[in-house]
Amino acid sequence: MRKISFLFLAAALTFPALAQQTTPKTTAAPQTSSTAAKPAPADAASKDQLMKLFDVLGINKQIQSVVDSMAKTMQQMMPATQQMSEKQKEEISKLQGELFSKMMSPEFIHTYLELMVPVYQHHFTRTDVDQMITFYSSPVGQKFVNEQPLITQETFLRSCR
Amino acid sequence: MPLMQQHLQDVMKETNFDQRMREIFAEEEKPPSKPK
């Protein structure tokens, strides 16, 4: 039981690292992590701009994709770690579904996005974000956004082999 | 990370995760009966 509890924890705690793969690359100079506590620069992107960016980036969908990957991986790993009956597998699957749906509730995702706003404000100006919104709203930008969850999922599954 | 850890702990508490896991594996974790 402890092994399976550990799997839940390990997979869930992997989420922030994976979610960071979804953030766009930038040419802006890297900042230290402590900059998030300082006031945003005068030309920083607004919260509305960033929420629009997160929207066109489809971050919600990407988070969901990561969660689905974790769930699939856990299902694949469980029979290898413990011999479970069909009933146990069914109950575990139900509990896992409940856990992940509560973990990734719209409220929590909103909280997480709000947390990202000041960080992005220290890395991107209004102009940067406008350009990113333009790109990610374009057909090729949307193709990138739509392919990204599959790329992340395939990469995650490969990393677990 | 603390946000995620705290959230995970809250969700595990809310779903009664530990207790339910114990129940699912209750049979498995029973001590073997002593041979007569």
Backbone of each chain as ProteinMPNN parsed JSONL, in Angstrom:
{"seq_chain_A": "MRKISFLFLAAALTFPALAQQTTPKTTAAPQTSSTAAKPAPADAASKDQLMKLFDVLGINKQIQSVVDSMAKTMQQMMPATQQMSEKQKEEISKLQGELFSKMMSPEFIHTYLELMVPVYQHHFTRTDVDQMITFYSSPVGQKFVNEQPLITQETFLRSCR", "coords_chain_A": {"N_chain_A": [[0.833, -1.199, 0.0], [1.936, 1.189, 0.788], [3.783, 1.556, -1.252], [2.161, 2.137, -3.41], [0.871, 4.438, -2.56], [3.066, 6.039, -2.556], [3.569, 6.179, -5.27], [1.408, 7.723, -6.168], [1.989, 10.128, -4.897], [4.524, 10.727, -5.934], [3.978, 10.966, -8.659], [2.158, 13.049, -8.65], [3.65, 15.13, -7.623], [5.378, 15.504, -9.63], [4.128, 17.04, -11.408], [4.437, 20.028, -11.378], [6.987, 20.362, -12.49], [6.69, 19.236, -14.992], [4.704, 20.821, -16.042], [6.054, 23.122, -16.441], [7.288, 22.713, -18.822], [5.577, 23.637, -20.652], [5.774, 26.314, -20.848], [6.574, 29.162, -22.85], [9.584, 29.586, -24.761], [11.97, 32.219, -24.44], [13.66, 35.172, -25.586], [14.43, 36.947, -23.777], [16.479, 38.229, -21.095], [17.534, 35.912, -18.608], [15.998, 35.742, -15.368], [16.477, 35.874, -11.823], [15.052, 33.612, -9.401], [14.174, 35.041, -7.257], [13.144, 37.398, -8.185], [10.447, 37.369, -8.472], [9.304, 38.259, -6.154], [9.69, 40.951, -6.159], [8.478, 44.266, -7.153], [6.627, 44.456, -10.243], [8.222, 45.273, -13.383], [7.958, 48.547, -15.006], [7.138, 48.31, -17.665], [5.946, 45.903, -17.706], [3.932, 43.064, -18.652], [0.35, 43.121, -18.545], [-2.01, 41.695, -16.176], [-4.349, 40.859, -17.441], [-3.476, 40.616, -20.077], [-1.672, 38.512, -19.779], [-3.347, 36.476, -18.895], [-4.817, 36.151, -21.191], [-2.793, 35.249, -22.837], [-2.202, 32.79, -21.54], [-4.545, 31.572, -22.079], [-4.595, 31.364, -24.946], [-2.415, 29.752, -25.147], [-3.431, 27.464, -24.228], [-3.172, 26.375, -21.682], [-4.681, 25.139, -19.687], [-5.563, 22.801, -20.994], [-3.141, 21.606, -21.425], [-2.253, 21.1, -18.871], [-4.163, 19.25, -18.15], [-3.478, 17.224, -19.899], [-1.016, 16.443, -18.905], [-1.81, 15.441, -16.469], [-3.419, 13.3, -17.314], [-1.446, 11.727, -18.47], [0.055, 11.074, -16.227], [-1.814, 9.576, -14.837], [-2.216, 7.385, -16.585], [0.359, 6.328, -16.614], [0.673, 5.599, -13.963], [-1.238, 3.608, -13.798], [-0.09, 1.744, -15.437], [2.176, 1.12, -14.005], [1.329, 0.107, -11.576], [0.316, -2.712, -11.566], [2.735, -3.949, -11.815], [4.032, -3.486, -9.466], [2.485, -4.481, -7.442], [0.498, -7.345, -6.946], [-2.65, -7.157, -7.918], [-6.156, -7.677, -7.373], [-8.99, -7.803, -9.644], [-11.025, -6.308, -8.567], [-9.682, -4.671, -6.784], [-8.116, -3.217, -8.581], [-10.098, -1.847, -9.932], [-11.183, -0.296, -7.872], [-8.986, 1.229, -7.149], [-8.588, 2.627, -9.505], [-10.886, 4.185, -9.543], [-10.524, 5.714, -7.229], [-8.189, 7.019, -7.893], [-9.03, 8.54, -10.11], [-10.805, 10.254, -8.838], [-9.094, 11.574, -7.091], [-7.317, 12.927, -8.863], [-9.096, 14.517, -10.324], [-10.017, 16.229, -8.382], [-7.637, 17.362, -7.619], [-6.888, 18.793, -9.882], [-8.789, 20.816, -10.115], [-10.927, 23.419, -11.496], [-10.723, 25.662, -9.851], [-8.267, 25.321, -8.566], [-6.527, 25.34, -10.748], [-6.926, 27.929, -11.622], [-5.875, 29.333, -9.432], [-3.258, 28.518, -9.677], [-2.561, 29.644, -12.152], [-2.793, 32.332, -11.531], [-0.71, 32.549, -9.822], [1.351, 32.326, -11.584], [1.318, 34.718, -12.947], [2.771, 37.096, -11.784], [5.332, 36.093, -12.071], [5.67, 35.755, -14.829], [5.412, 38.413, -15.461], [7.813, 39.484, -14.7], [9.475, 38.508, -16.564], [8.561, 39.045, -19.12], [7.733, 41.696, -21.321], [5.033, 44.035, -22.1], [5.019, 44.27, -24.862], [6.378, 41.917, -25.622], [4.518, 39.998, -24.795], [2.283, 40.667, -26.289], [3.227, 40.034, -28.833], [3.625, 37.3, -28.515], [1.021, 36.47, -28.066], [-0.073, 37.062, -30.545], [1.409, 35.309, -32.163], [0.793, 32.743, -31.006], [-1.895, 32.696, -31.426], [-2.097, 32.397, -34.109], [-2.456, 30.19, -37.013], [-0.21, 28.383, -37.157], [0.835, 28.717, -34.626], [-1.28, 27.813, -33.063], [-1.265, 25.208, -33.937], [1.112, 24.329, -32.846], [0.473, 24.604, -30.144], [-1.613, 22.744, -29.981], [-0.348, 20.355, -30.617], [1.499, 20.111, -28.628], [0.592, 18.945, -26.095], [0.468, 16.213, -26.8], [3.092, 15.744, -27.468], [4.337, 16.228, -25.035], [3.124, 14.218, -23.526], [3.976, 11.873, -24.875], [6.719, 12.12, -24.478], [6.861, 12.013, -21.702], [5.914, 9.405, -21.212], [7.9, 7.942, -22.509], [10.044, 8.6, -20.88], [9.479, 7.149, -18.674], [9.972, 4.535, -19.242]], "CA_chain_A": [[0.0, 0.0, 0.0], [2.846, 2.34, 0.86], [4.386, 1.748, -2.567], [1.182, 2.777, -4.288], [0.724, 5.813, -2.067], [4.242, 6.755, -3.017], [3.385, 6.441, -6.707], [0.497, 8.867, -6.286], [2.705, 11.333, -4.484], [5.61, 11.014, -6.873], [3.404, 11.429, -9.921], [1.525, 14.354, -8.457], [4.67, 16.152, -7.407], [6.077, 15.693, -10.901], [3.333, 17.962, -12.204], [4.947, 21.373, -11.634], [8.142, 20.305, -13.387], [6.19, 18.976, -16.344], [3.929, 21.968, -16.505], [6.983, 24.158, -16.877], [7.649, 22.475, -20.216], [4.6, 24.297, -21.503], [6.012, 27.745, -20.94], [7.309, 29.461, -24.068], [10.979, 30.03, -24.662], [12.062, 33.644, -24.719], [15.002, 35.698, -25.789], [14.694, 37.89, -22.681], [17.524, 37.791, -20.174], [16.97, 35.153, -17.497], [15.926, 36.431, -14.08], [16.593, 34.958, -10.698], [13.736, 33.268, -8.874], [13.761, 36.014, -6.246], [12.531, 38.572, -8.807], [8.989, 37.275, -8.361], [8.86, 38.968, -4.956], [9.853, 42.39, -6.38], [7.401, 44.819, -7.987], [6.802, 44.214, -11.673], [8.764, 46.43, -14.102], [6.932, 49.461, -15.519], [6.62, 47.845, -18.961], [5.52, 44.498, -17.578], [2.629, 42.709, -19.21], [-0.738, 43.196, -17.563], [-2.602, 40.406, -15.809], [-5.3, 40.497, -18.505], [-2.679, 40.157, -21.227], [-1.116, 37.192, -19.486], [-4.443, 35.499, -18.874], [-5.114, 35.915, -22.6], [-1.705, 34.384, -23.316], [-2.41, 31.44, -20.995], [-5.709, 31.027, -22.78], [-4.217, 30.925, -26.298], [-1.463, 28.651, -24.975], [-4.193, 26.268, -23.851], [-2.493, 25.802, -20.509], [-5.614, 24.212, -19.029], [-5.529, 21.516, -21.694], [-1.82, 21.012, -21.241], [-2.232, 20.567, -17.505], [-4.984, 18.037, -18.194], [-2.708, 16.204, -20.61], [0.0, 15.943, -17.966], [-2.526, 14.639, -15.474], [-3.791, 12.046, -17.978], [-0.208, 10.938, -18.615], [0.404, 10.544, -14.911], [-2.795, 8.538, -14.506], [-1.911, 6.214, -17.407], [1.63, 5.757, -16.17], [0.447, 4.946, -12.682], [-1.965, 2.366, -14.062], [0.869, 0.784, -16.004], [3.171, 0.754, -12.997], [0.747, -0.569, -10.407], [0.33, -4.184, -11.56], [4.111, -4.419, -11.705], [4.518, -3.349, -8.097], [1.683, -5.316, -6.542], [-0.487, -8.186, -7.623], [-3.96, -6.699, -7.45], [-7.343, -8.309, -7.943], [-9.741, -6.905, -10.532], [-11.78, -5.391, -7.714], [-8.721, -3.668, -6.274], [-7.756, -2.338, -9.702], [-11.262, -0.987, -10.192], [-11.304, 0.681, -6.785], [-7.831, 2.131, -7.261], [-8.842, 3.497, -10.657], [-11.915, 5.139, -9.118], [-9.903, 6.633, -6.262], [-7.221, 7.828, -8.655], [-9.806, 9.509, -10.884], [-11.341, 11.247, -7.898], [-7.965, 12.364, -6.582], [-6.803, 13.831, -9.889], [-10.081, 15.534, -10.713], [-10.031, 17.239, -7.314], [-6.352, 18.079, -7.651], [-6.847, 19.721, -11.014], [-10.074, 21.509, -10.183], [-10.802, 24.748, -12.105], [-10.291, 26.634, -8.828], [-6.836, 25.181, -8.336], [-5.83, 25.79, -11.967], [-6.981, 29.397, -11.59], [-4.895, 29.755, -8.423], [-1.924, 28.265, -10.238], [-2.321, 30.641, -13.196], [-2.583, 33.622, -10.849], [0.647, 32.469, -9.275], [2.282, 32.477, -12.701], [1.261, 36.082, -13.491], [3.928, 37.942, -11.426], [6.577, 35.506, -12.601], [5.727, 36.146, -16.245], [5.567, 39.876, -15.537], [9.232, 39.807, -14.56], [10.233, 37.968, -17.699], [8.061, 39.504, -20.413], [7.125, 43.031, -21.397], [3.745, 44.071, -22.812], [5.296, 44.005, -26.283], [6.667, 40.476, -25.749], [3.29, 39.201, -24.635], [1.45, 40.93, -27.477], [3.776, 39.252, -29.947], [3.364, 35.878, -28.257], [-0.416, 36.237, -28.287], [-0.261, 37.058, -32.0], [1.936, 34.043, -32.702], [0.064, 31.552, -30.547], [-3.256, 32.727, -31.979], [-2.005, 32.104, -35.542], [-2.627, 28.752, -37.281], [0.951, 27.564, -36.767], [0.918, 28.803, -33.164], [-2.296, 26.903, -32.509], [-0.813, 23.839, -34.215], [2.116, 24.049, -31.811], [-0.249, 24.438, -28.87], [-2.394, 21.507, -30.015], [0.563, 19.201, -30.66], [2.342, 20.09, -27.429], [0.215, 17.937, -25.09], [0.852, 14.876, -27.27], [4.559, 15.671, -27.381], [4.649, 16.099, -23.599], [2.661, 12.887, -23.103], [4.885, 10.86, -25.431], [8.019, 12.27, -23.819], [6.712, 11.53, -20.319], [5.82, 7.942, -21.241], [9.23, 7.431, -22.854], [10.94, 8.781, -19.731], [9.108, 6.167, -17.635], [10.318, 3.171, -19.686]], "C_chain_A": [[0.864, 1.244, 0.0], [3.454, 2.629, -0.509], [3.431, 2.498, -3.479], [0.924, 4.206, -3.844], [1.874, 6.653, -2.568], [4.117, 7.113, -4.492], [2.49, 7.645, -6.932], [1.254, 10.162, -5.989], [3.764, 11.723, -5.507], [5.052, 11.575, -8.171], [2.831, 12.831, -9.772], [2.565, 15.458, -8.311], [5.495, 16.395, -8.658], [5.404, 16.79, -11.704], [3.957, 19.338, -12.429], [6.117, 21.368, -12.611], [7.683, 20.092, -14.822], [5.459, 20.178, -16.905], [4.847, 23.07, -17.014], [7.42, 23.944, -18.309], [6.732, 23.242, -21.146], [4.865, 25.789, -21.643], [6.858, 28.048, -22.163], [8.746, 29.876, -23.786], [11.031, 31.51, -25.015], [13.504, 34.055, -24.938], [15.372, 36.665, -24.676], [15.762, 37.332, -21.751], [16.9, 37.03, -19.021], [17.007, 35.937, -16.201], [16.12, 35.405, -12.973], [15.208, 34.714, -10.14], [13.244, 34.304, -7.874], [13.058, 37.227, -6.854], [11.01, 38.552, -8.664], [8.459, 38.062, -7.167], [8.951, 40.489, -5.128], [8.683, 42.927, -7.21], [7.696, 44.588, -9.463], [7.397, 45.45, -12.339], [7.638, 47.269, -14.708], [6.315, 48.973, -16.832], [6.15, 46.391, -18.912], [4.142, 44.284, -18.199], [1.563, 42.806, -18.127], [-1.262, 41.796, -17.26], [-3.552, 39.931, -16.909], [-4.584, 39.948, -19.73], [-2.186, 38.728, -20.995], [-2.195, 36.118, -19.437], [-4.855, 35.157, -20.31], [-4.063, 34.979, -23.206], [-1.915, 32.942, -22.827], [-3.571, 30.756, -21.713], [-5.312, 30.519, -24.175], [-3.176, 29.805, -26.242], [-2.168, 27.346, -24.608], [-3.594, 25.592, -22.632], [-3.403, 24.827, -19.75], [-5.536, 22.821, -19.653], [-4.199, 20.814, -21.479], [-1.693, 20.412, -19.848], [-3.008, 19.253, -17.484], [-4.231, 16.891, -18.863], [-1.65, 15.585, -19.694], [-0.657, 15.022, -16.939], [-2.92, 13.287, -16.073], [-2.583, 11.127, -18.126], [0.166, 10.284, -17.29], [-0.522, 9.389, -14.547], [-2.497, 7.256, -15.28], [-0.643, 5.519, -16.924], [1.445, 5.011, -14.851], [-0.276, 3.627, -12.868], [-1.026, 1.301, -14.605], [1.835, 0.267, -14.946], [2.583, -0.108, -11.876], [0.776, -2.096, -10.464], [1.746, -4.738, -11.408], [4.606, -4.379, -10.261], [3.723, -4.225, -7.128], [0.723, -6.144, -7.381], [-1.861, -7.809, -7.079], [-5.071, -7.493, -8.105], [-8.042, -7.285, -8.847], [-10.496, -5.854, -9.714], [-10.865, -4.279, -7.185], [-8.345, -2.687, -7.369], [-8.872, -1.339, -9.975], [-11.375, 0.102, -9.123], [-10.166, 1.705, -6.811], [-8.078, 3.139, -8.379], [-9.856, 4.585, -10.29], [-11.318, 6.196, -8.181], [-8.927, 7.579, -6.964], [-7.938, 8.921, -9.451], [-10.318, 10.64, -10.011], [-10.235, 12.181, -7.41], [-7.501, 13.386, -7.62], [-7.822, 14.896, -10.282], [-10.17, 16.622, -9.651], [-8.733, 18.046, -7.324], [-6.34, 19.147, -8.73], [-8.195, 20.416, -11.204], [-9.877, 22.868, -10.855], [-10.307, 25.795, -11.106], [-8.775, 26.561, -8.626], [-6.048, 25.669, -9.551], [-5.81, 27.319, -12.007], [-5.946, 29.943, -10.598], [-3.481, 29.629, -8.983], [-1.578, 29.309, -11.301], [-2.05, 32.012, -12.572], [-1.176, 33.701, -10.258], [1.689, 32.727, -10.368], [2.371, 33.931, -13.18], [2.478, 36.928, -13.083], [5.247, 37.407, -11.945], [6.744, 35.911, -14.06], [5.967, 37.646, -16.387], [7.03, 40.297, -15.401], [10.058, 39.331, -15.744], [9.816, 38.562, -19.037], [7.425, 40.894, -20.32], [5.763, 42.918, -22.092], [3.946, 43.7, -24.279], [5.567, 42.516, -26.51], [5.357, 39.686, -25.768], [2.343, 39.426, -25.814], [1.918, 40.093, -28.658], [3.511, 37.76, -29.76], [1.892, 35.554, -28.493], [-0.695, 36.164, -29.797], [0.213, 35.732, -32.587], [1.068, 32.858, -32.3], [-1.403, 31.55, -30.986], [-3.258, 32.358, -33.469], [-2.19, 30.603, -35.775], [-1.423, 27.914, -36.844], [1.142, 27.586, -35.249], [-0.067, 27.857, -32.511], [-1.924, 25.44, -32.781], [0.203, 23.428, -33.155], [1.425, 23.753, -30.477], [-0.982, 23.091, -28.845], [-1.521, 20.256, -30.024], [1.317, 19.018, -29.341], [1.895, 19.064, -26.374], [0.62, 16.523, -25.505], [2.363, 14.685, -27.159], [4.972, 15.464, -25.918], [4.299, 14.697, -23.099], [3.62, 11.801, -23.592], [6.249, 10.912, -24.748], [7.966, 11.7, -22.403], [6.682, 9.995, -20.287], [7.174, 7.317, -21.585], [10.171, 7.513, -21.654], [10.657, 7.763, -18.635], [9.476, 4.741, -18.032], [11.56, 2.649, -18.992]], "O_chain_A": [[0.575, 2.223, -0.688], [3.624, 3.787, -0.89], [3.84, 3.384, -4.229], [0.774, 5.095, -4.682], [1.705, 7.81, -2.954], [4.505, 8.202, -4.915], [2.772, 8.488, -7.784], [1.166, 11.144, -6.727], [3.883, 12.886, -5.893], [5.583, 12.541, -8.72], [2.993, 13.684, -10.644], [2.387, 16.57, -8.808], [6.229, 17.38, -8.74], [6.023, 17.401, -12.576], [4.007, 19.791, -13.572], [6.231, 22.254, -13.457], [8.221, 20.693, -15.752], [5.581, 20.509, -18.085], [4.48, 23.848, -17.894], [7.879, 24.883, -18.96], [7.074, 23.471, -22.306], [4.244, 26.454, -22.472], [7.765, 27.282, -22.491], [9.071, 30.431, -22.736], [10.22, 31.993, -25.806], [14.438, 33.367, -24.525], [16.502, 37.153, -24.63], [15.927, 36.118, -21.632], [15.86, 37.435, -18.5], [17.937, 36.707, -15.96], [15.941, 34.205, -13.185], [14.291, 35.503, -10.369], [12.039, 34.438, -7.66], [12.44, 38.006, -6.128], [10.363, 39.597, -8.727], [7.303, 38.486, -7.163], [8.366, 41.237, -4.345], [7.984, 42.167, -7.881], [8.853, 44.531, -9.88], [7.113, 46.569, -11.912], [6.521, 46.788, -14.901], [5.13, 49.188, -17.088], [5.98, 45.742, -19.944], [3.313, 45.192, -18.26], [1.839, 42.599, -16.945], [-0.993, 40.842, -17.99], [-3.561, 38.754, -17.266], [-5.009, 38.965, -20.338], [-2.267, 37.866, -21.87], [-1.983, 34.99, -19.882], [-5.201, 34.013, -20.607], [-4.376, 34.063, -23.966], [-1.818, 31.995, -23.608], [-3.576, 29.543, -21.922], [-5.643, 29.393, -24.548], [-3.066, 29.005, -27.171], [-1.578, 26.267, -24.67], [-3.522, 24.364, -22.569], [-2.937, 23.81, -19.235], [-5.454, 21.809, -18.957], [-4.136, 19.59, -21.366], [-1.1, 19.348, -19.669], [-2.575, 18.271, -16.881], [-4.334, 15.737, -18.446], [-1.422, 14.375, -19.708], [-0.124, 13.968, -16.593], [-2.776, 12.252, -15.423], [-2.68, 9.915, -17.935], [0.539, 9.112, -17.235], [-0.085, 8.364, -14.024], [-2.521, 6.165, -14.71], [-0.579, 4.292, -16.837], [1.994, 3.927, -14.655], [0.023, 2.643, -12.19], [-1.145, 0.12, -14.282], [2.258, -0.888, -14.991], [3.275, -0.951, -11.304], [1.217, -2.728, -9.504], [1.935, -5.857, -10.931], [5.492, -5.145, -9.88], [4.252, -4.657, -6.103], [0.207, -5.684, -8.399], [-2.192, -8.105, -5.931], [-4.946, -7.93, -9.249], [-7.741, -6.092, -8.825], [-10.595, -4.69, -10.1], [-11.24, -3.107, -7.15], [-8.262, -1.482, -7.135], [-8.63, -0.156, -10.214], [-11.629, 1.267, -9.43], [-10.367, 2.887, -6.531], [-7.819, 4.333, -8.23], [-9.707, 5.746, -10.671], [-11.57, 7.393, -8.319], [-8.858, 8.771, -6.662], [-7.511, 10.076, -9.465], [-10.274, 11.813, -10.383], [-10.41, 13.397, -7.327], [-7.314, 14.561, -7.304], [-7.457, 16.042, -10.544], [-10.374, 17.793, -9.969], [-8.732, 19.251, -7.07], [-5.848, 20.257, -8.524], [-8.669, 20.578, -12.329], [-8.78, 23.423, -10.797], [-9.562, 26.704, -11.471], [-8.093, 27.581, -8.529], [-5.022, 26.334, -9.403], [-4.805, 27.927, -12.378], [-5.233, 30.9, -10.899], [-2.632, 30.5, -8.794], [-0.45, 29.8, -11.353], [-1.184, 32.754, -13.034], [-0.553, 34.762, -10.205], [2.762, 33.272, -10.108], [3.384, 34.333, -13.753], [3.168, 37.439, -13.965], [6.17, 38.171, -12.227], [7.815, 36.352, -14.477], [6.641, 38.092, -17.315], [7.436, 41.336, -15.922], [11.216, 39.719, -15.896], [10.605, 38.587, -19.982], [6.694, 41.211, -19.382], [5.391, 41.859, -22.599], [3.175, 42.937, -24.861], [5.058, 41.923, -27.461], [5.126, 38.836, -26.628], [1.684, 38.496, -26.279], [1.111, 39.519, -29.389], [3.211, 37.047, -30.718], [1.555, 34.507, -29.046], [-1.454, 35.312, -30.259], [-0.478, 35.112, -33.395], [0.655, 32.065, -33.147], [-2.071, 30.518, -30.923], [-4.309, 32.043, -34.026], [-2.092, 29.821, -34.829], [-1.591, 26.86, -36.231], [1.561, 26.59, -34.659], [0.255, 27.181, -31.534], [-2.218, 24.552, -31.981], [0.156, 22.314, -32.634], [1.751, 22.787, -29.786], [-0.978, 22.389, -27.834], [-1.916, 19.216, -29.497], [1.718, 17.908, -28.99], [2.744, 18.375, -25.809], [1.06, 15.728, -24.675], [2.844, 13.609, -26.803], [5.835, 14.642, -25.609], [5.059, 14.074, -22.358], [4.024, 10.925, -22.828], [6.857, 9.877, -24.475], [8.881, 11.007, -21.958], [7.333, 9.368, -19.451], [7.55, 6.289, -21.023], [10.988, 6.62, -21.432], [11.496, 7.537, -17.763], [9.306, 3.822, -17.23], [11.985, 1.523, -19.251]]}, "seq_chain_B": "MPLMQQHLQDVMKETNFDQRMREIFAEEEKPPSKPK", "coords_chain_B": {"N_chain_B": [[6.217, 24.765, -5.277], [5.544, 24.161, -2.507], [2.859, 24.986, -2.553], [1.666, 23.114, -4.259], [2.217, 20.773, -2.823], [0.806, 21.253, -0.443], [-1.746, 21.456, -1.476], [-2.072, 18.895, -2.511], [-1.994, 17.413, -0.148], [-4.308, 18.411, 1.065], [-6.248, 17.538, -0.747], [-5.918, 14.784, -0.569], [-6.721, 14.396, 2.02], [-9.328, 15.246, 1.865], [-10.406, 13.366, 0.111], [-10.205, 11.193, 1.661], [-8.042, 9.55, 1.368], [-5.877, 7.876, 2.43], [-7.221, 6.165, 4.239], [-9.032, 4.91, 2.536], [-7.295, 3.626, 0.784], [-6.144, 1.86, 2.563], [-8.356, 0.295, 3.107], [-8.853, -0.832, 0.594], [-6.668, -2.475, 0.333], [-6.919, -4.106, 2.462], [-7.371, -6.877, 2.804], [-5.06, -7.936, 1.775], [-3.159, -7.04, 3.558], [-3.615, -8.375, 5.872], [-2.37, -10.128, 8.675], [-0.586, -13.238, 8.327], [-2.291, -16.272, 9.158], [-1.692, -18.186, 12.088], [-0.121, -21.365, 11.925], [-1.9, -24.351, 12.781]], "CA_chain_B": [[6.114, 23.379, -4.794], [4.723, 24.059, -1.287], [1.446, 25.109, -2.919], [1.226, 21.817, -4.788], [2.255, 19.8, -1.731], [-0.296, 21.552, 0.445], [-2.972, 21.12, -2.194], [-2.142, 17.427, -2.565], [-2.362, 16.952, 1.2], [-5.717, 18.762, 1.286], [-7.093, 16.661, -1.573], [-5.829, 13.428, -0.01], [-7.537, 14.41, 3.235], [-10.718, 15.391, 1.415], [-10.861, 12.1, -0.486], [-9.975, 10.146, 2.651], [-7.184, 8.698, 0.553], [-5.159, 6.834, 3.178], [-8.169, 5.193, 4.772], [-9.578, 4.133, 1.412], [-6.225, 2.732, 0.311], [-6.03, 0.785, 3.56], [-9.51, -0.593, 2.928], [-8.682, -1.575, -0.658], [-5.639, -3.5, 0.515], [-7.112, -4.681, 3.795], [-7.207, -8.329, 2.752], [-3.655, -8.222, 1.502], [-2.293, -6.698, 4.673], [-3.918, -9.164, 7.069], [-1.242, -10.988, 9.033], [-0.87, -14.65, 8.038], [-2.782, -16.99, 10.339], [-0.701, -19.118, 12.64], [-0.46, -22.779, 11.636], [-2.371, -25.059, 13.979]], "C_chain_B": [[5.32, 23.269, -3.492], [3.229, 24.162, -1.583], [0.905, 23.767, -3.382], [1.193, 20.762, -3.682], [1.079, 19.995, -0.794], [-1.623, 21.138, -0.19], [-3.161, 19.601, -2.244], [-2.575, 16.868, -1.211], [-3.84, 17.224, 1.476], [-6.638, 17.808, 0.527], [-7.087, 15.229, -1.03], [-6.699, 13.315, 1.241], [-9.023, 14.412, 2.844], [-11.275, 14.081, 0.843], [-10.689, 10.926, 0.468], [-9.049, 9.081, 2.06], [-6.545, 7.548, 1.341], [-6.087, 5.736, 3.671], [-8.71, 4.292, 3.661], [-8.539, 3.173, 0.833], [-6.066, 1.55, 1.278], [-7.158, -0.229, 3.38], [-9.345, -1.459, 1.677], [-7.697, -2.731, -0.461], [-5.765, -4.215, 1.865], [-6.835, -6.178, 3.801], [-5.727, -8.693, 2.658], [-2.776, -8.027, 2.728], [-2.623, -7.446, 5.961], [-2.72, -10.035, 7.413], [-1.581, -12.447, 8.75], [-1.309, -15.374, 9.302], [-1.739, -18.006, 10.773], [-1.1, -20.555, 12.294], [-0.873, -23.494, 12.914], [-1.512, -26.282, 14.239]], "O_chain_B": [[4.491, 22.368, -3.37], [2.422, 23.497, -0.934], [-0.167, 23.335, -2.961], [0.264, 19.958, -3.607], [0.427, 19.03, -0.394], [-2.493, 20.556, 0.459], [-4.264, 19.093, -2.044], [-3.412, 15.968, -1.136], [-4.54, 16.385, 2.045], [-7.647, 17.334, 1.049], [-8.113, 14.549, -1.031], [-7.328, 12.286, 1.489], [-9.842, 13.687, 3.409], [-12.437, 13.733, 1.053], [-10.996, 9.787, 0.115], [-9.257, 7.881, 2.236], [-6.665, 6.385, 0.957], [-5.795, 4.547, 3.545], [-8.827, 3.078, 3.826], [-8.864, 2.052, 0.443], [-5.882, 0.406, 0.864], [-6.953, -1.438, 3.486], [-9.651, -2.652, 1.686], [-7.872, -3.817, -1.015], [-4.82, -4.849, 2.336], [-6.152, -6.688, 4.688], [-5.223, -9.591, 3.332], [-1.789, -8.735, 2.925], [-2.015, -7.207, 7.005], [-2.115, -10.625, 6.518], [-2.73, -12.857, 8.912], [-0.776, -15.13, 10.384], [-1.019, -18.593, 9.965], [-2.275, -20.914, 12.363], [-0.294, -23.286, 13.98], [-1.749, -27.01, 15.203]]}, "name": "protein", "num_of_chains": 2, "seq": "MRKISFLFLAAALTFPALAQQTTPKTTAAPQTSSTAAKPAPADAASKDQLMKLFDVLGINKQIQSVVDSMAKTMQQMMPATQQMSEKQKEEISKLQGELFSKMMSPEFIHTYLELMVPVYQHHFTRTDVDQMITFYSSPVGQKFVNEQPLITQETFLRSCRMPLMQQHLQDVMKETNFDQRMREIFAEEEKPPSKPK"}
